[in-house]
Amino acid sequence: MTVLILGGSGFLGTELVRQALAAGHRTAATFASRPGTTAGVAWHHLDVRDPTRVASVIAEVAPGVVVNASSGNDDWAITADGALRVALAAARAGSRLVHVSSDAVFSGARVHYDETCAPSPLTPYGAAKAAAETAVRILLPGAAVARTSLIIGHGRSGHERTVHALIAGTRDGVLFTDDVRCPVHVEDLAAALWEIALSELAGTFHIAGPDALSRHDLGLLIARRDGLDGARLPRGRRTDTSLPGALDVRLDSRATQARLRTRIRGARTFLCGGGSAEDPTSTGAP
């Protein structure tokens, strides 16, 4: 099967590419500014704001599966309109679509959110992600929308780099003690996405870890894993700032986890050396 990963040069996209190649799939991926460095991949430059280019790339690749892991942050033309264009092109090509969304679609008012909860975004980014979800579900009822949370890896994620920079004193800022999420390891997330992509599962899925942690507590775990002095991590409260967005958003992933063989570990497990994700070959990943 040929698979196409949109945003293939990004953090999650790189892991999706790695797992697809490891499984022997013909793999194509897109990039916005520079291609990834992974060999054996057909790289395509793509600006999702260009509907003609979106259609031509998907038509050229003719993928059985498209995984949209691209991110335009709060740029509506990329995050919302771009996702709509991808869904339209996938529908025309007869490709299965898995769209990666975010816990930013929720306000935090109810704290715990399962797959049946309607979006209630507080930020432009969350609103764009919510609009993208709606477009995908309407245009491709057989598609899968997968919401996730803070993505952590082997020192390569933005949060991990921030922890190192704050401890080293090369970056200003604090980690909030009242900003709570459910971190997920990038390998687990990618394996779960591939398991969904290669199945006939449709609808909305939550792929986040079972441990709810503040950004500061998560930083302490990262520091401990990496042999750094967590006491040097500056801390603060988001409620004491004017920053918009939800405080405590906990994705309830139990319904999704019950349908998957891929085991989603909590941050306390994967940051403290407690096991690893199952082999993608045995979990339904490609």
C-alpha positions as CSV (number, residue, x, y, z in Angstrom):
1,M,0.0,0.0,0.0
2,T,1.1,3.6,-0.7
3,V,0.7,5.9,2.3
4,L,0.9,9.7,2.3
5,I,1.9,11.7,5.5
6,L,1.1,15.4,5.4
7,G,3.5,17.2,7.6
8,G,6.0,14.4,7.3
9,S,9.0,16.5,8.2
10,G,7.5,17.5,11.6
11,F,7.9,15.8,15.0
12,L,5.0,13.5,14.7
13,G,5.3,13.2,10.9
14,T,8.9,12.0,11.2
15,E,7.8,9.1,13.5
16,L,4.8,8.3,11.2
17,V,7.3,8.1,8.3
18,R,9.7,5.9,10.3
19,Q,7.0,3.4,11.2
20,A,5.6,3.3,7.7
21,L,9.0,2.5,6.2
22,A,9.7,-0.1,8.8
23,A,6.5,-1.9,7.8
24,G,7.5,-1.9,4.1
25,H,4.9,0.6,2.8
26,R,5.6,2.8,-0.2
27,T,5.8,6.1,1.6
28,A,5.3,9.6,0.4
29,A,5.3,12.7,2.7
30,T,4.9,16.4,2.4
31,F,6.8,19.4,3.8
32,A,6.1,23.1,3.9
33,S,9.7,24.6,4.1
34,R,12.2,21.8,3.9
35,P,12.0,18.0,3.3
36,G,12.8,15.5,6.0
37,T,16.0,13.7,6.0
38,T,14.6,10.2,6.0
39,A,15.7,8.2,2.9
40,G,13.4,6.1,0.9
41,V,10.6,8.6,1.1
42,A,9.0,10.5,-1.9
43,W,9.0,14.0,-0.6
44,H,6.5,16.6,-2.0
45,H,6.5,20.3,-1.3
46,L,3.0,21.3,-0.3
47,D,1.3,24.5,0.7
48,V,-2.2,23.4,1.8
49,R,-3.5,26.9,1.1
50,D,-3.2,26.1,-2.6
51,P,-6.2,23.8,-3.5
52,T,-4.7,23.0,-6.9
53,R,-1.4,21.8,-5.4
54,V,-3.2,19.8,-2.7
55,A,-5.3,18.0,-5.4
56,S,-2.3,17.4,-7.7
57,V,-0.1,15.9,-4.9
58,I,-2.8,13.5,-3.7
59,A,-3.7,12.5,-7.3
60,E,0.0,12.0,-8.2
61,V,0.7,9.8,-5.1
62,A,-2.6,8.0,-5.3
63,P,-2.4,6.9,-1.7
64,G,-4.5,4.2,-0.1
65,V,-4.2,6.1,3.2
66,V,-3.6,9.8,3.9
67,V,-2.6,10.9,7.4
68,N,-2.9,14.6,7.9
69,A,-0.4,15.4,10.7
70,S,0.3,19.0,9.4
71,S,0.0,22.0,11.6
72,G,-0.5,25.6,10.9
73,N,-1.0,26.6,14.5
74,D,-3.6,29.4,14.6
75,D,-3.4,30.2,10.9
76,W,-7.0,29.5,9.8
77,A,-6.1,29.3,6.1
78,I,-3.7,26.3,6.9
79,T,-5.3,24.6,10.0
80,A,-9.0,24.9,9.0
81,D,-9.2,25.6,5.3
82,G,-6.2,23.5,4.5
83,A,-7.7,20.5,6.3
84,L,-10.9,21.0,4.3
85,R,-8.9,21.0,1.0
86,V,-7.1,17.8,2.0
87,A,-10.4,16.1,2.8
88,L,-11.9,17.1,-0.5
89,A,-8.9,15.8,-2.4
90,A,-8.8,12.6,-0.4
91,A,-12.5,12.1,-1.1
92,R,-12.0,12.6,-4.9
93,A,-9.1,10.2,-4.9
94,G,-10.9,7.5,-2.9
95,S,-8.2,7.6,-0.2
96,R,-8.8,6.8,3.5
97,L,-8.2,9.8,5.7
98,V,-6.9,10.1,9.3
99,H,-6.9,13.6,10.5
100,V,-4.9,14.5,13.6
101,S,-6.6,17.0,15.9
102,S,-5.9,18.4,19.4
103,D,-7.2,18.7,22.9
104,A,-7.2,22.5,22.1
105,V,-10.7,22.1,20.8
106,F,-12.0,22.0,24.4
107,S,-12.4,24.8,26.9
108,G,-11.5,22.9,30.1
109,A,-14.8,23.8,31.7
110,R,-15.7,20.1,32.4
111,V,-12.0,19.0,32.7
112,H,-12.7,15.4,31.5
113,Y,-13.6,14.9,27.8
114,D,-14.4,11.7,26.0
115,E,-14.9,11.2,22.3
116,T,-18.6,12.2,22.5
117,C,-17.9,15.7,23.8
118,A,-18.6,18.6,21.4
119,P,-15.8,21.1,20.8
120,S,-15.8,24.3,22.9
121,P,-12.6,26.1,21.9
122,L,-11.2,29.2,23.6
123,T,-8.4,30.1,21.2
124,P,-8.0,30.7,17.5
125,Y,-6.0,27.5,17.2
126,G,-8.6,25.5,19.0
127,A,-11.4,27.0,16.8
128,A,-9.4,26.2,13.6
129,K,-8.9,22.6,14.8
130,A,-12.6,22.3,15.6
131,A,-13.6,23.6,12.2
132,A,-11.2,21.1,10.5
133,E,-12.8,18.3,12.5
134,T,-16.3,19.3,11.3
135,A,-15.1,19.5,7.6
136,V,-13.5,16.1,7.7
137,R,-16.5,14.4,9.3
138,I,-19.0,16.0,6.8
139,L,-16.9,15.4,3.7
140,L,-15.7,11.9,4.6
141,P,-18.0,10.1,7.0
142,G,-15.6,7.1,6.9
143,A,-12.6,9.1,8.0
144,A,-11.1,9.1,11.4
145,V,-10.4,12.2,13.5
146,A,-7.8,11.6,16.2
147,R,-7.4,14.1,19.0
148,T,-4.2,14.0,21.0
149,S,-2.5,16.0,23.7
150,L,1.1,17.0,24.5
151,I,3.4,14.8,22.4
152,I,6.7,13.8,24.0
153,G,9.6,11.9,22.5
154,H,13.3,11.0,23.1
155,G,14.3,14.6,23.9
156,R,13.1,16.0,20.5
157,S,9.7,17.5,21.4
158,G,9.2,21.2,21.9
159,H,8.3,20.7,25.6
160,E,11.5,18.6,26.2
161,R,13.7,21.2,24.5
162,T,12.0,24.0,26.6
163,V,12.8,22.1,29.8
164,H,16.4,21.9,28.9
165,A,16.6,25.5,27.9
166,L,14.9,26.7,31.1
167,I,17.2,24.7,33.3
168,A,20.3,25.9,31.3
169,G,19.1,29.5,31.6
170,T,19.1,30.1,27.9
171,R,15.4,30.8,27.8
172,D,13.1,32.9,29.8
173,G,9.8,31.8,31.1
174,V,8.1,29.4,33.5
175,L,6.3,26.1,33.4
176,F,2.7,26.4,34.7
177,T,1.6,24.3,37.7
178,D,-2.1,24.8,36.8
179,D,-2.0,23.9,33.1
180,V,-2.8,20.2,33.0
181,R,-2.8,17.8,30.0
182,C,-2.4,14.1,29.3
183,P,1.0,13.6,27.6
184,V,1.5,10.9,25.0
185,H,4.7,9.4,23.6
186,V,5.2,10.0,19.9
187,E,5.9,6.3,19.2
188,D,2.7,5.2,20.9
189,L,0.7,7.9,19.1
190,A,2.1,7.1,15.7
191,A,1.5,3.3,16.2
192,A,-2.2,4.0,17.3
193,L,-2.7,6.3,14.3
194,W,-1.4,3.6,11.9
195,E,-3.6,1.0,13.6
196,I,-6.6,3.2,13.0
197,A,-5.5,4.1,9.5
198,L,-5.2,0.5,8.4
199,S,-8.5,-0.5,9.8
200,E,-12.1,0.4,8.9
201,L,-12.6,2.4,12.1
202,A,-14.4,5.7,11.6
203,G,-15.4,8.6,13.8
204,T,-13.6,10.5,16.6
205,F,-10.8,9.0,18.7
206,H,-8.8,10.1,21.7
207,I,-5.2,9.1,21.8
208,A,-3.6,10.5,25.0
209,G,-1.9,9.0,28.0
210,P,-3.7,8.0,31.2
211,D,-1.6,10.4,33.4
212,A,-2.8,13.9,33.9
213,L,0.2,16.2,34.6
214,S,0.8,19.9,34.9
215,R,3.4,21.3,32.5
216,H,5.7,21.8,35.5
217,D,5.2,18.3,36.8
218,L,5.9,17.0,33.3
219,G,9.1,19.1,33.2
220,L,10.2,17.6,36.5
221,L,9.9,14.1,35.1
222,I,11.8,15.1,31.9
223,A,14.5,16.6,34.0
224,R,14.8,13.5,36.2
225,R,15.0,11.2,33.1
226,D,17.7,13.4,31.6
227,G,19.8,13.8,34.8
228,L,19.0,17.5,35.1
229,D,18.3,19.5,38.3
230,G,14.5,19.9,38.3
231,A,14.8,22.4,41.1
232,R,16.1,24.9,38.6
233,L,12.8,24.8,36.6
234,P,11.0,28.1,37.1
235,R,7.3,27.7,37.9
236,G,4.3,29.9,37.8
237,R,0.5,29.8,37.4
238,R,-1.3,30.4,34.1
239,T,-4.1,32.0,36.0
240,D,-1.7,34.8,37.0
241,T,-1.1,35.7,33.3
242,S,-3.3,37.1,30.5
243,L,-2.6,34.1,28.3
244,P,-5.8,32.7,26.7
245,G,-6.7,29.0,26.6
246,A,-7.9,26.2,28.7
247,L,-6.3,25.3,32.0
248,D,-7.2,21.7,32.7
249,V,-8.1,19.4,29.8
250,R,-7.9,15.7,30.3
251,L,-8.7,13.5,27.3
252,D,-10.5,10.4,28.3
253,S,-9.1,7.8,25.9
254,R,-10.6,4.7,27.4
255,A,-13.2,4.1,24.7
256,T,-10.5,4.4,22.0
257,Q,-8.0,2.3,24.0
258,A,-10.6,-0.5,24.3
259,R,-10.8,-0.7,20.5
260,L,-7.0,-0.7,19.9
261,R,-4.2,-3.2,20.4
262,T,-1.6,-0.4,20.7
263,R,-0.9,0.3,24.4
264,I,-0.9,4.0,25.2
265,R,1.5,4.5,28.1
266,G,1.2,7.3,30.7
267,A,4.0,9.8,31.0
268,R,5.1,8.5,34.4
269,T,5.7,5.1,32.7
270,F,7.5,6.2,29.6
271,L,9.6,8.9,31.3
272,C,10.6,6.7,34.2
273,G,11.7,3.8,32.1
274,G,8.6,1.7,32.6
275,G,8.2,-0.3,29.4
276,S,7.8,0.7,25.7
277,A,5.1,0.6,23.1
278,E,4.3,-2.7,21.6
279,D,5.9,-3.6,18.3
280,P,3.9,-1.8,15.6
281,T,3.8,-5.0,13.6
282,S,1.8,-6.7,16.4
283,T,-0.4,-3.7,17.2
284,G,-1.9,-3.2,13.8
285,A,0.5,-0.4,12.8
286,P,1.7,-0.6,9.2
